[in-house]
Amino acid sequence: MRIVIVGAGEVGFAVASQLSQEGHDVTVVEADEAKATKVENELDVMVVRGNGARPHVLERAGICIPCATDLLIACTNHDEVNILACWIAKRAGTPKVMGRARSLEFTDNENWSRELGIDMLISPERSVAREIEELLAVSSAVRTVEIAGGKAGVYAFRIAERSPLVATPLKELRKSFPTLVSVVIYVNRGEEGFVPSGEDALLAGDLCYVVCARDQVWRLEELFGLRKSRPLRRVLIVGGGKIGYQVARRLELRVSGVDIRLIDQDREKCDRLAGELERTIVLCGEGTDKELLQYEGVAEADGFVTTTASDEANILIGILGKSLGAAKSVAVVRRKSFLQMERHVEVDAMVNPNQALASIIMRHVRFPRASGQLSLLESIGAEMLETTIPASSSAVGEEVQKLGLPKGIVLALVERGREAFVPSGDTVLREGDRIILFASNELMPRALEVLGVE
């Protein structure tokens, strides 16, 4: 495919890198000289310098009549640039255009994208808010990814020393807990990681990525960490931007009885948020103010979430909240270099909105006709894909153990009607089964080939 990417920030760079490695003809449009030079020096792509909202700049990138470009992805930090770039590309005849929209009003109503001819306007803030809510609800998890429409998820748990799972081969888990709908898909052990087999045993300190039915995650939490999450009673949020607002609003709508307090230093923003949020106490102040945090009950907080525009501030304030007694701290961190510091700082979890956006973009580029969603598990270089077994698949009527799936590919979950279960080797696949696949980035295409999914 010939693809034009407008914007070479964290998201644009990551998507351009992945797509160029997969053999696509990629052109990146970037106005910032330093970012453009970085792309030029490090990636095998064409670079066009200039504002991606200008027709003559896009024309140099190949967006012109007649148009030979297959896809335009606009992912700058400016909504207006993204929307105008998509509109120009569509008018020039680009078959598919996708744009990032940070302002929620652009994605609250689908009429915006429909009237402008934009195939997809993406707001990663909603996905991040959903992930933060799940991290707060499942207190032992350090990563969460929602799958199967919320019926299941991927949860990363660290094995406690006295967990009954220590030194137990994974194949014994199903025998010991036959009603538990879960499967371990990946294990981080020290600096190494691997896809486990049934013969592998877990060790204390292992970070395990587990697919589990949402209504059974509490049992999993007890098995791995010897504790169970309690209902949320108090959550403090520092930062009243789009993500902070979304987190507060989701908690208001979905968690009854929780005391929500949001802190921001901008008086005008606080006045607006106080009028838009119903049960949240909005406070004007500094998130680094120790006395303010203590007065507002940080020591009794089940969750402490930092969502300012600064990665550095989010990490430092998250550490402060944890040191003052918050049960769990979650920091929004956009830069990949900071995410790699997670194990070295006293923050329970870091959430990356850029990763959420990249997941959506890559799903539609790599598997445009595979029904379902792709989740990028960037920290372990893997993907989770939800898709459906078509009638034409040679896998229909076959046992899973006879499919010949290469090692490193895990068929993690099968949805059949209202039932969801972890398949065994003798599970026979049927037409219409909705499946969840786990594989490395390199192996996912092979997994879809074996299963007969385009």
URJOTA-V190424 format. One record per residue. RES is the residue in one letter. PHI is phi in radians with two decimals (* if undefined). PSI is psi in radians with two decimals (* if undefined). Layout:
BEGIN
{{RES | PHI | PSI} {RES | PHI | PSI}}
END
This chain:
BEGIN
{{M | * | 2.60} {R | -1.72 | 2.08} {I | -2.21 | 2.34} {V | -1.92 | 2.23} {I | -1.99 | 2.11} {V | -1.71 | 1.99} {G | 1.91 | 2.15} {A | -2.07 | 0.64} {G | -1.30 | -2.77} {E | -0.99 | -0.78} {V | -1.24 | -0.89} {G | -1.04 | -0.73} {F | -1.11 | -0.80} {A | -1.11 | -0.77} {V | -1.18 | -0.73} {A | -1.10 | -0.72} {S | -1.08 | -0.83} {Q | -1.13 | -0.78} {L | -1.21 | -0.64} {S | -1.19 | -0.64} {Q | -1.13 | -0.49} {E | -1.51 | 0.06} {G | 1.68 | 0.11} {H | -1.36 | 2.68} {D | -1.54 | 1.81} {V | -1.96 | 2.35} {T | -2.13 | 2.29} {V | -1.92 | 2.28} {V | -1.86 | 2.16} {E | -2.59 | 2.33} {A | -1.52 | -0.48} {D | -1.39 | 2.16} {E | -1.10 | -0.73} {A | -1.12 | -0.75} {K | -1.17 | -0.72} {A | -1.11 | -0.71} {T | -1.16 | -0.68} {K | -1.06 | -0.79} {V | -1.09 | -0.77} {E | -1.08 | -0.67} {N | -1.39 | -0.51} {E | -1.90 | -0.32} {L | -2.12 | 2.68} {D | -1.62 | 1.18} {V | -2.40 | 2.88} {M | -1.52 | 2.48} {V | -2.10 | 2.28} {V | -2.04 | 2.14} {R | -1.53 | 2.31} {G | 2.57 | 3.06} {N | -1.38 | 2.10} {G | -1.19 | -0.09} {A | -1.65 | 0.02} {R | -1.71 | 2.23} {P | -0.99 | -0.71} {H | -1.23 | -0.47} {V | -1.25 | -0.80} {L | -1.11 | -0.57} {E | -1.10 | -0.67} {R | -1.15 | -0.43} {A | -1.50 | -0.09} {G | 1.87 | 0.11} {I | -1.62 | 1.56} {C | -2.71 | 2.96} {I | -1.71 | 2.21} {P | -1.30 | 2.55} {C | -1.75 | 2.18} {A | -1.77 | 0.04} {T | -1.43 | 2.35} {D | -1.51 | -0.53} {L | -2.67 | 2.41} {L | -2.06 | 2.32} {I | -2.10 | 2.04} {A | -1.88 | 1.94} {C | -2.35 | 0.68} {T | -1.30 | 3.10} {N | -1.51 | 0.10} {H | -2.02 | 1.98} {D | -0.99 | -0.76} {E | -1.10 | -0.70} {V | -1.10 | -0.80} {N | -1.09 | -0.80} {I | -1.16 | -0.76} {L | -1.19 | -0.68} {A | -1.06 | -0.75} {C | -1.11 | -0.75} {W | -1.11 | -0.79} {I | -1.08 | -0.78} {A | -1.10 | -0.71} {K | -1.14 | -0.72} {R | -1.17 | -0.44} {A | -1.46 | -0.10} {G | 1.80 | 0.21} {T | -1.17 | 2.18} {P | -1.03 | -0.69} {K | -2.42 | 2.35} {V | -2.31 | 2.44} {M | -2.29 | 2.44} {G | -2.42 | 2.62} {R | -1.52 | 2.38} {A | -2.30 | 1.86} {R | -1.35 | -0.62} {S | -1.27 | 2.18} {L | -1.15 | -0.44} {E | -1.10 | -0.42} {F | -1.31 | -0.45} {T | -1.92 | -0.10} {D | -1.15 | -0.55} {N | -2.20 | 2.13} {E | -1.20 | -0.22} {N | -1.07 | -0.54} {W | -0.97 | -1.01} {S | -1.20 | -0.64} {R | -1.12 | -0.82} {E | -1.16 | -0.55} {L | -1.52 | -0.10} {G | 1.35 | 0.31} {I | -1.52 | 2.20} {D | -1.17 | -0.60} {M | -2.71 | 2.21} {L | -1.87 | 2.18} {I | -1.97 | 2.30} {S | -2.07 | 1.81} {P | -1.24 | -0.27} {E | -1.05 | -0.66} {R | -1.15 | -0.74} {S | -1.10 | -0.70} {V | -1.16 | -0.73} {A | -1.08 | -0.67} {R | -1.14 | -0.71} {E | -1.14 | -0.71} {I | -1.11 | -0.74} {E | -1.02 | -0.74} {E | -1.19 | -0.67} {L | -1.11 | -0.62} {L | -1.26 | -0.68} {A | -1.22 | -0.66} {V | -1.85 | 1.54} {S | -1.14 | -0.46} {S | -1.41 | -0.30} {A | -1.32 | 2.42} {V | -1.86 | -0.16} {R | -2.53 | 2.55} {T | -2.52 | 2.50} {V | -2.42 | 2.13} {E | -1.34 | 2.37} {I | -2.40 | 2.98} {A | 0.96 | 0.72} {G | 1.07 | 0.48} {G | 1.63 | -0.11} {K | -1.29 | -0.41} {A | -2.52 | 3.06} {G | -2.78 | 2.90} {V | -1.77 | 2.17} {Y | -2.16 | 2.36} {A | -1.81 | 2.05} {F | -2.10 | 2.53} {R | -1.70 | 2.36} {I | -1.30 | 2.15} {A | -1.29 | 2.69} {E | -1.05 | -0.63} {R | -1.73 | 0.26} {S | -1.13 | 2.45} {P | -1.17 | -0.16} {L | -1.45 | -0.28} {V | -1.09 | 2.26} {A | 1.19 | 0.23} {T | -1.78 | 2.14} {P | -0.99 | 2.46} {L | -1.07 | -0.52} {K | -1.14 | -0.36} {E | -1.38 | -0.33} {L | -1.10 | -0.74} {R | -1.14 | -0.61} {K | -1.21 | -0.69} {S | -1.33 | -0.56} {F | -2.28 | 1.23} {P | -1.13 | -0.40} {T | -1.64 | -0.02} {L | -1.46 | 2.05} {V | -1.55 | 1.54} {S | -2.77 | 2.73} {V | -2.65 | 2.36} {V | -1.42 | 2.11} {I | -1.81 | -0.35} {Y | -2.79 | 2.57} {V | -2.29 | 2.20} {N | -1.69 | 2.14} {R | -2.25 | 1.82} {G | 1.16 | -2.19} {E | -1.60 | -0.07} {E | -1.90 | 2.82} {G | -2.54 | 2.71} {F | -2.76 | 2.73} {V | -1.50 | 2.04} {P | -1.37 | 2.69} {S | -1.83 | 3.08} {G | -1.12 | -0.38} {E | -1.43 | -0.32} {D | -1.26 | 2.50} {A | -1.97 | 2.56} {L | -1.50 | 2.65} {L | -2.08 | 2.71} {A | -1.02 | 2.34} {G | 1.64 | -0.24} {D | -1.06 | 2.45} {L | -1.75 | 1.98} {C | -1.91 | 2.28} {Y | -1.66 | 2.12} {V | -2.22 | 2.29} {V | -1.52 | 2.24} {C | -2.58 | 2.54} {A | -1.06 | 2.40} {R | -1.03 | -0.67} {D | -1.39 | 0.00} {Q | -2.03 | 0.07} {V | -1.12 | -0.43} {W | -1.15 | -0.67} {R | -1.14 | -0.70} {L | -1.11 | -0.71} {E | -1.07 | -0.71} {E | -1.18 | -0.67} {L | -1.18 | -0.74} {F | -1.40 | -0.80} {G | -1.96 | 0.01} {L | 1.03 | 0.54} {R | -2.66 | 2.85} {K | -2.27 | 2.41} {S | -1.11 | 2.49} {R | -1.75 | 2.80} {P | -1.02 | 2.48} {L | -1.15 | 2.29} {R | -2.01 | -0.62} {R | -2.55 | 2.32} {V | -2.30 | 2.27} {L | -1.87 | 2.31} {I | -2.11 | 2.23} {V | -1.90 | 2.05} {G | 2.03 | 2.02} {G | -1.82 | 0.50} {G | -1.35 | -2.81} {K | -1.12 | -0.71} {I | -1.24 | -0.78} {G | -1.02 | -0.74} {Y | -1.10 | -0.80} {Q | -1.08 | -0.71} {V | -1.10 | -0.84} {A | -1.06 | -0.75} {R | -1.15 | -0.73} {R | -1.10 | -0.74} {L | -1.12 | -0.68} {E | -1.04 | -0.76} {L | -1.39 | -0.49} {R | -2.00 | -0.27} {V | -2.16 | 1.92} {S | -1.38 | 2.51} {G | 1.36 | 0.04} {V | -1.45 | 2.41} {D | -1.56 | 1.96} {I | -1.93 | 2.25} {R | -2.25 | 2.24} {L | -2.07 | 2.26} {I | -2.01 | 2.28} {D | -2.58 | 2.60} {Q | -1.53 | -0.16} {D | -1.58 | 1.97} {R | -1.07 | -0.77} {E | -1.09 | -0.73} {K | -1.14 | -0.71} {C | -1.09 | -0.74} {D | -1.07 | -0.72} {R | -1.18 | -0.77} {L | -1.12 | -0.64} {A | -1.09 | -0.53} {G | -1.43 | -0.41} {E | -1.64 | -0.51} {L | -1.65 | 2.50} {E | -1.68 | -0.78} {R | -1.97 | 0.03} {T | -1.56 | 2.31} {I | -1.48 | 2.05} {V | -1.74 | 2.21} {L | -2.12 | 2.35} {C | -1.64 | 2.02} {G | 3.12 | 3.13} {E | -1.57 | 2.32} {G | -1.19 | -0.29} {T | -1.57 | 0.01} {D | -1.35 | 1.77} {K | -1.02 | -0.76} {E | -1.12 | -0.70} {L | -1.10 | -0.80} {L | -1.07 | -0.75} {Q | -1.14 | -0.72} {Y | -1.12 | -0.61} {E | -1.49 | 0.11} {G | 1.50 | 0.64} {V | -1.07 | -0.54} {A | -1.15 | -0.42} {E | -1.77 | 0.10} {A | -1.33 | 2.33} {D | -1.36 | -0.48} {G | -2.47 | 2.45} {F | -2.30 | 1.95} {V | -2.05 | 2.24} {T | -1.96 | 2.11} {T | -2.31 | 0.51} {T | -1.22 | 3.10} {A | -1.38 | -0.13} {S | -1.87 | 2.12} {D | -1.04 | -0.78} {E | -1.05 | -0.79} {A | -1.12 | -0.72} {N | -1.07 | -0.73} {I | -1.16 | -0.84} {L | -1.16 | -0.74} {I | -1.19 | -0.63} {G | -1.07 | -0.72} {I | -1.11 | -0.72} {L | -1.09 | -0.82} {G | -1.06 | -0.70} {K | -1.14 | -0.71} {S | -1.18 | -0.42} {L | -1.56 | 0.03} {G | 2.01 | 0.00} {A | -1.07 | 2.41} {A | -1.16 | -0.66} {K | -2.57 | 2.29} {S | -1.99 | 2.38} {V | -2.24 | 2.20} {A | -2.03 | 2.36} {V | -1.45 | 2.10} {V | -2.32 | 2.16} {R | -1.69 | -0.51} {R | -1.53 | 2.30} {K | -1.08 | -0.61} {S | -1.09 | -0.59} {F | -1.32 | -0.59} {L | -1.07 | -0.54} {Q | -1.26 | -0.16} {M | -1.59 | 0.00} {E | -0.95 | -0.74} {R | -1.24 | -0.21} {H | -1.77 | -0.07} {V | -2.13 | 2.70} {E | -1.48 | 1.06} {V | -2.20 | 2.33} {D | -1.24 | -0.62} {A | -2.69 | 2.55} {M | -2.07 | 2.40} {V | -2.10 | 2.35} {N | -2.01 | 1.88} {P | -1.14 | -0.48} {N | -1.14 | -0.60} {Q | -1.17 | -0.67} {A | -1.07 | -0.73} {L | -1.18 | -0.77} {A | -1.07 | -0.63} {S | -1.04 | -0.80} {I | -1.16 | -0.77} {I | -1.08 | -0.85} {M | -1.15 | -0.60} {R | -1.02 | -0.78} {H | -1.39 | -0.38} {V | -1.45 | -0.82} {R | -1.38 | -0.66} {F | -2.29 | 1.11} {P | -1.10 | -0.44} {R | -1.90 | 0.08} {A | -1.49 | 1.97} {S | -1.13 | 2.33} {G | 2.17 | -2.82} {Q | -2.29 | 2.64} {L | -1.89 | 2.31} {S | -2.04 | 2.22} {L | -1.58 | 2.08} {L | -1.65 | 1.34} {E | -1.04 | -0.63} {S | -1.14 | -0.35} {I | -2.11 | 0.19} {G | 1.07 | 0.75} {A | -2.41 | 3.02} {E | -2.36 | 2.62} {M | -2.06 | 2.17} {L | -2.13 | 2.27} {E | -1.70 | 2.21} {T | -2.64 | 3.06} {T | -2.13 | 2.39} {I | -1.28 | 2.03} {P | -1.39 | 2.85} {A | -1.07 | -0.52} {S | -1.40 | -0.10} {S | -1.22 | 2.39} {S | -1.26 | -0.18} {A | -1.39 | -0.27} {V | -1.11 | 2.20} {G | 1.51 | 0.00} {E | -1.75 | 2.59} {E | -1.32 | 2.55} {V | -0.99 | -0.70} {Q | -1.19 | -0.26} {K | -1.77 | 0.08} {L | -1.34 | -0.41} {G | 1.33 | 0.55} {L | -1.16 | 2.25} {P | -1.10 | 2.72} {K | -1.06 | 2.39} {G | 1.82 | -0.15} {I | -1.89 | 2.22} {V | -2.13 | 2.17} {L | -1.49 | 1.71} {A | -1.47 | -0.59} {L | -2.70 | 2.56} {V | -2.20 | 2.23} {E | -1.81 | 2.17} {R | -2.33 | 1.81} {G | 1.15 | -2.20} {R | -1.61 | -0.04} {E | -1.65 | 2.44} {A | -2.25 | 2.28} {F | -2.63 | 2.76} {V | -1.49 | 2.11} {P | -1.26 | 2.59} {S | -1.81 | 3.14} {G | -1.07 | -0.55} {D | -1.67 | 0.17} {T | -1.16 | 2.27} {V | -1.70 | 2.16} {L | -1.35 | 2.59} {R | -2.18 | 2.76} {E | -1.04 | 2.35} {G | 1.56 | -0.14} {D | -1.04 | 2.30} {R | -1.68 | 2.11} {I | -2.08 | 2.73} {I | -2.09 | 2.06} {L | -1.81 | 2.44} {F | -2.07 | 2.29} {A | -2.83 | 2.84} {S | -1.18 | 2.84} {N | -0.98 | -0.62} {E | -1.33 | -0.55} {L | -1.56 | -0.29} {M | -1.00 | -0.77} {P | -1.02 | -0.66} {R | -1.15 | -0.67} {A | -1.09 | -0.74} {L | -1.17 | -0.59} {E | -1.11 | -0.80} {V | -1.09 | -0.66} {L | -1.51 | -0.05} {G | 1.27 | 0.51} {V | -1.82 | 2.29} {E | -1.20 | *}}
END
